[in-house]
């Protein structure tokens, strides 16, 4: 039996590169796509020889149709991330995230791809004490709106064309290869770099905002489960989360323990536009339908992430 052929968009990014590495290890034939606007070749350098990497923008529909030939499963991870970035430039977020998703879906339909797994976001909920897949979607930022639009297109392509699509709503993913630099970096890698350089950790707001943090290894596992053939999941959305909410202030304190009790200097700034105060996901549907459950607790994931940064000289990625 020939190996399954998978195409990964955003292949040189944080999530995409970790996913590509796992797919290769699992015996998939992998086609990677990335325009390197935010991703980095260094992320895939250890295994790029084992995949077919293509530097291309997913909005180039003709090229995407050609690359889809013979592909069984598409993992659409490419996006211009960050809520603050989308507030600063909504049009760029729309062009990359909505137009890009439509291009990927259309190319997948034309190529006869069996399934597309779409990287959505917890931001579609607008925050909540226990966000469940049936809740009303209330996007509070242009970035969140692009993910709602992407999910809508996924469901439409399932209903109109029979293309199987699955939407995975990621909750605050962190781990090795995540970019800590630039104004749009995520909180955990920024805290780690602040600790390493003995600078204050910056918190937007009073530190009481809570987030459901998910280690990258669990996110990759969720993608593989969503891709398994034979599952009746077309048109569905699933939370990829732990179901545990941690205050940002507590996150900073936990990291000081990982750094063996280093000084936990913190600077506080005004809350950012588009940010939500509380976000925790209900993991029960993913457990019931996909058999997915997170296995990496936050303290363990933080320790593994800090170790990766200490062993790997961080190579700057473009914002």
Backbone torsions as a table, in degrees:
resi	resn	phi	psi	omega
1	UNK	NA	129.6	-178.1
2	UNK	-73.0	155.7	-178.3
3	UNK	-69.4	150.1	173.7
4	UNK	-66.9	142.4	178.8
5	UNK	-106.8	122.8	-177.6
6	UNK	-118.7	139.6	173.3
7	UNK	-111.7	129.2	-179.0
8	UNK	-117.6	118.2	172.5
9	UNK	-87.1	153.3	-173.8
10	UNK	67.0	32.5	-170.3
11	UNK	-65.8	-25.0	-179.0
12	UNK	-97.7	7.9	178.2
13	UNK	-88.0	-174.8	-177.5
14	UNK	-60.5	-60.5	-177.9
15	UNK	-72.2	-44.5	-177.2
16	UNK	-59.3	-41.2	-178.4
17	UNK	-68.4	-40.3	176.3
18	UNK	-64.0	-37.2	178.4
19	UNK	-67.7	-44.5	178.8
20	UNK	-59.0	-43.6	-179.3
21	UNK	-60.0	-42.3	-179.8
22	UNK	-69.5	-42.2	179.6
23	UNK	-60.6	-42.7	178.0
24	UNK	-61.7	-44.0	179.1
25	UNK	-63.0	-30.2	-179.8
26	UNK	-84.5	-0.4	176.0
27	UNK	93.7	9.6	176.8
28	UNK	-72.6	148.9	165.3
29	UNK	-86.5	119.3	-169.4
30	UNK	-113.0	129.2	170.7
31	UNK	-108.6	121.9	-179.2
32	UNK	-106.5	140.6	178.9
33	UNK	-130.7	129.7	177.4
34	UNK	-163.3	137.4	177.1
35	UNK	-90.9	1.0	176.1
36	UNK	61.9	25.2	176.3
37	UNK	-73.9	-34.6	174.5
38	UNK	-126.5	-20.3	177.7
39	UNK	-80.4	176.1	-176.9
40	UNK	-142.8	137.2	177.4
41	UNK	-61.9	-27.7	179.2
42	UNK	-61.0	-28.3	-179.9
43	UNK	-64.6	-30.5	-176.4
44	UNK	-112.3	1.9	-175.7
45	UNK	-54.7	-39.8	-177.3
46	UNK	-64.3	-21.2	-175.8
47	UNK	-135.2	11.6	-176.8
48	UNK	-63.5	-27.2	178.9
49	UNK	-66.9	-18.5	-177.6
50	UNK	-96.4	8.6	-179.6
51	UNK	-138.7	168.1	176.2
52	UNK	-101.2	95.8	-176.6
53	UNK	-94.0	138.2	-178.0
54	UNK	-132.2	120.8	176.6
55	UNK	-83.5	99.1	-176.1
56	UNK	-155.2	150.4	175.3
57	UNK	-82.9	133.8	-177.1
58	UNK	-64.9	-16.0	178.3
59	UNK	-73.4	-12.7	177.7
60	UNK	-79.8	89.7	-169.6
61	UNK	-63.5	-37.8	-179.9
62	UNK	-62.1	-44.6	178.8
63	UNK	-65.5	-41.8	-179.7
64	UNK	-63.5	-38.9	177.3
65	UNK	-61.2	-41.2	179.8
66	UNK	-65.5	-42.6	-177.8
67	UNK	-70.8	-21.5	-179.5
68	UNK	-76.8	-10.7	-175.9
69	UNK	-56.4	123.8	177.6
70	UNK	77.6	3.9	-178.2
71	UNK	-79.3	135.9	178.3
72	UNK	-91.4	-40.1	-173.1
73	UNK	-139.9	137.1	177.3
74	UNK	-114.4	130.4	172.1
75	UNK	-108.6	107.4	-175.2
76	UNK	-94.5	92.8	-178.8
77	UNK	-101.7	-14.1	-175.3
78	UNK	-65.9	132.8	176.9
79	UNK	-171.0	157.0	169.9
80	UNK	-93.1	102.8	-171.1
81	UNK	-83.0	-180.0	173.8
82	UNK	89.2	122.3	174.2
83	UNK	-62.8	-49.8	179.6
84	UNK	-59.6	-37.6	178.4
85	UNK	-61.7	-40.9	-178.4
86	UNK	-69.1	-31.4	176.0
87	UNK	-68.5	-36.9	179.6
88	UNK	-72.7	-33.2	-176.8
89	UNK	-146.5	78.3	-177.3
90	UNK	-61.5	-36.3	-176.6
91	UNK	-64.4	-41.7	179.1
92	UNK	-62.9	-40.3	178.1
93	UNK	-63.0	-42.4	179.0
94	UNK	-63.6	-47.4	-176.2
95	UNK	-62.4	-42.8	-178.5
96	UNK	-74.9	-41.9	-170.2
97	UNK	-90.3	-42.7	-178.6
98	UNK	-84.3	-53.7	178.4
99	UNK	-61.4	-38.2	179.4
100	UNK	-64.5	-41.6	178.9
101	UNK	-65.4	-42.3	178.2
102	UNK	-61.9	-40.2	178.1
103	UNK	-62.3	-43.5	-179.8
104	UNK	-65.0	-45.0	-179.6
105	UNK	-63.3	-41.7	-178.2
106	UNK	-67.0	-40.9	178.2
107	UNK	-66.6	-39.0	178.8
108	UNK	-64.9	-40.9	177.7
109	UNK	-61.4	-48.2	-178.1
110	UNK	-63.7	-31.5	-176.9
111	UNK	-87.3	-5.6	180.0
112	UNK	74.6	29.4	177.4
113	UNK	-62.7	142.0	-177.0
114	UNK	-73.9	-39.3	-174.8
115	UNK	-155.7	145.2	173.1
116	UNK	-118.4	125.2	174.9
117	UNK	-102.1	117.5	-173.1
118	UNK	-102.9	129.9	177.8
119	UNK	-81.5	101.1	175.0
120	UNK	-97.7	-161.5	-171.5
121	UNK	-150.1	150.5	174.8
122	UNK	-64.2	-16.7	-178.9
123	UNK	-63.7	-17.4	-179.9
124	UNK	-63.2	-23.2	-178.1
125	UNK	-80.3	-24.5	-174.1
126	UNK	76.5	16.8	-179.8
127	UNK	93.7	158.7	179.2
128	UNK	167.9	157.3	-178.0
129	UNK	-68.6	-38.5	176.7
130	UNK	-150.4	87.8	-175.3
131	UNK	-72.0	123.0	178.1
132	UNK	-117.0	154.6	-171.9
133	UNK	-60.2	-24.7	179.9
134	UNK	-86.3	-1.8	-179.5
135	UNK	-68.4	156.1	174.2
136	UNK	-63.8	139.0	178.1
137	UNK	-89.8	124.4	-176.5
138	UNK	-129.2	81.1	-179.3
139	UNK	-66.3	130.3	-178.5
140	UNK	-109.7	7.7	178.3
141	UNK	-149.1	158.5	175.3
142	UNK	-57.4	-37.0	177.7
143	UNK	-59.5	-47.6	178.8
144	UNK	-60.3	-39.1	179.2
145	UNK	-63.5	-35.5	178.7
146	UNK	-67.2	-32.8	179.0
147	UNK	-74.3	-36.4	174.2
148	UNK	-62.1	-43.4	179.0
149	UNK	-64.0	-40.7	178.6
150	UNK	-62.6	-42.3	176.8
151	UNK	-62.6	-41.0	-179.8
152	UNK	-62.1	-41.0	177.6
153	UNK	-66.8	-37.6	177.1
154	UNK	-60.1	-47.8	-179.9
155	UNK	-64.8	-37.8	179.4
156	UNK	-65.8	-39.4	179.8
157	UNK	-71.5	-29.8	173.7
158	UNK	-67.3	-45.3	-176.1
159	UNK	-73.8	-39.5	-173.7
160	UNK	-85.6	-35.0	-171.3
161	UNK	-121.0	-3.7	-179.6
162	UNK	76.4	12.6	176.7
163	UNK	-77.7	120.3	179.3
164	UNK	-70.7	126.9	176.9
165	UNK	-131.6	146.3	176.3
166	UNK	-133.0	131.8	179.6
167	UNK	-107.1	124.9	178.8
168	UNK	-109.0	117.3	-179.0
169	UNK	-91.2	98.5	-177.5
170	UNK	-74.1	137.8	174.8
171	UNK	-109.4	105.5	169.3
172	UNK	44.6	68.2	-178.2
173	UNK	-74.1	141.6	177.5
174	UNK	-146.7	163.9	176.7
175	UNK	143.9	-171.6	-179.4
176	UNK	-56.0	141.6	178.2
177	UNK	82.7	0.9	178.8
178	UNK	-76.3	134.1	-174.7
179	UNK	-73.1	120.9	180.0
180	UNK	-93.8	-1.0	-172.2
181	UNK	-105.2	161.7	176.8
182	UNK	89.5	166.5	-176.1
183	UNK	-71.4	-13.4	-175.4
184	UNK	-111.7	18.4	179.8
185	UNK	-69.3	151.3	179.0
186	UNK	-75.0	163.4	-169.6
187	UNK	-67.5	-42.0	-174.7
188	UNK	-65.6	-51.2	177.6
189	UNK	-63.0	-31.7	177.8
190	UNK	-67.4	-41.3	177.3
191	UNK	-62.4	-42.0	-179.1
192	UNK	-61.9	-46.4	-179.4
193	UNK	-66.3	-35.0	176.8
194	UNK	-64.1	-42.9	178.5
195	UNK	-62.9	-43.7	-178.2
196	UNK	-64.1	-34.7	-178.5
197	UNK	-95.5	6.0	178.8
198	UNK	57.5	41.3	175.8
199	UNK	-109.8	157.8	178.2
200	UNK	-62.8	144.5	172.6
201	UNK	-83.1	129.3	-175.8
202	UNK	-93.0	126.8	176.9
203	UNK	-117.3	128.9	175.9
204	UNK	-89.4	116.0	-174.1
205	UNK	100.2	-159.6	-175.0
206	UNK	-95.2	2.3	178.4
207	UNK	87.9	-3.2	-179.0
208	UNK	-86.7	-11.3	177.5
209	UNK	-59.3	137.4	-175.8
210	UNK	-111.7	144.2	179.9
211	UNK	-135.6	150.4	176.1
212	UNK	-99.2	100.8	-174.5
213	UNK	-88.8	138.0	-175.4
214	UNK	-128.7	123.9	-178.8
215	UNK	-71.7	145.1	-174.2
216	UNK	-57.3	-36.0	-179.2
217	UNK	-61.1	-37.6	177.6
218	UNK	-70.3	-36.1	178.0
219	UNK	-64.1	-42.6	176.9
220	UNK	-61.6	-42.3	178.6
221	UNK	-60.1	-42.1	179.0
222	UNK	-61.8	-39.2	178.2
223	UNK	-63.3	-42.9	180.0
224	UNK	-65.5	-38.0	177.8
225	UNK	-67.4	-39.6	179.4
226	UNK	-67.5	-22.6	-177.9
227	UNK	-88.8	-11.6	-175.7
228	UNK	-61.7	128.6	179.1
229	UNK	-67.6	154.3	177.5
230	UNK	94.0	-13.2	178.2
231	UNK	-82.4	136.7	177.3
232	UNK	-89.9	83.5	-174.6
233	UNK	-128.9	6.2	-176.0
234	UNK	-57.1	130.4	178.0
235	UNK	80.4	2.8	-176.3
236	UNK	-92.5	158.7	173.2
237	UNK	-121.6	145.8	-178.7
238	UNK	-137.0	139.4	171.3
239	UNK	-75.9	135.0	172.5
240	UNK	-112.7	97.0	-169.4
241	UNK	-157.7	170.8	177.9
242	UNK	-96.1	-23.1	-174.1
243	UNK	82.7	12.0	178.5
244	UNK	-119.6	133.6	179.8
245	UNK	-108.7	130.8	-178.3
246	UNK	-119.9	127.3	175.1
247	UNK	-62.3	143.9	179.7
248	UNK	-60.3	-35.6	176.8
249	UNK	-61.5	-42.1	178.4
250	UNK	-65.8	-37.1	177.4
251	UNK	-58.3	-45.0	178.8
252	UNK	-61.6	-41.6	179.5
253	UNK	-67.3	-38.9	177.4
254	UNK	-61.8	-38.2	-179.7
255	UNK	-68.1	-32.8	177.0
256	UNK	-64.4	-32.3	176.6
257	UNK	-68.0	-40.2	177.1
258	UNK	-61.7	-36.5	178.0
259	UNK	-85.7	24.0	174.5
260	UNK	59.6	47.3	172.6
261	UNK	74.0	26.7	178.1
262	UNK	-63.7	163.9	-177.5
263	UNK	-63.2	125.1	-175.5
264	UNK	-93.6	63.3	178.7
265	UNK	-70.7	131.6	-177.1
266	UNK	-132.4	136.0	171.9
267	UNK	-113.3	140.6	-176.1
268	UNK	-111.9	133.5	176.7
269	UNK	-122.6	168.7	178.9
270	UNK	-62.5	146.6	176.4
271	UNK	-56.4	149.3	-179.7
272	UNK	-91.5	148.6	177.2
273	UNK	-62.0	135.0	177.3
274	UNK	93.4	-19.2	179.1
275	UNK	-70.7	151.2	178.3
276	UNK	-111.0	155.6	-176.1
277	UNK	-81.2	-32.9	-173.1
278	UNK	-144.7	131.1	178.1
279	UNK	-147.6	112.0	175.9
280	UNK	-138.6	135.6	-176.3
281	UNK	-98.9	151.5	172.4
282	UNK	-90.7	113.1	-176.3
283	UNK	-87.8	3.0	-168.2
284	UNK	-66.9	-37.3	-178.9
285	UNK	-67.0	-43.0	178.5
286	UNK	-63.5	-36.4	177.5
287	UNK	-66.4	-42.7	-175.3
288	UNK	-72.5	-43.6	-172.8
289	UNK	-92.0	-43.3	-176.2
290	UNK	-96.4	-17.1	-173.5
291	UNK	74.6	26.5	-176.7
292	UNK	-98.5	135.3	173.1
293	UNK	-150.4	134.6	179.0
294	UNK	-63.8	147.1	-178.3
295	UNK	-123.1	-9.2	-177.3
296	UNK	-106.8	110.0	177.7
297	UNK	-68.9	156.2	-173.5
298	UNK	-57.1	-45.3	-177.4
299	UNK	-63.5	-37.2	178.0
300	UNK	-68.5	-44.6	179.6
301	UNK	-63.2	-39.7	177.8
302	UNK	-62.5	-43.7	-179.5
303	UNK	-62.5	-41.4	179.7
304	UNK	-68.6	-35.5	179.4
305	UNK	-69.5	-44.4	177.5
306	UNK	-60.9	-42.4	178.5
307	UNK	-60.8	-41.5	179.8
308	UNK	-62.3	-44.2	179.9
309	UNK	-65.4	-32.1	179.8
310	UNK	-74.4	-27.9	-178.1
311	UNK	-93.3	-15.8	-177.0
312	UNK	-122.0	119.9	175.6
313	UNK	-64.9	120.7	-175.8
314	UNK	-69.4	131.0	178.4
315	UNK	-104.2	123.9	-173.2
316	UNK	-57.7	134.7	174.2
317	UNK	-107.6	147.3	177.5
318	UNK	-68.7	146.8	177.9
319	UNK	-76.2	NA	NA
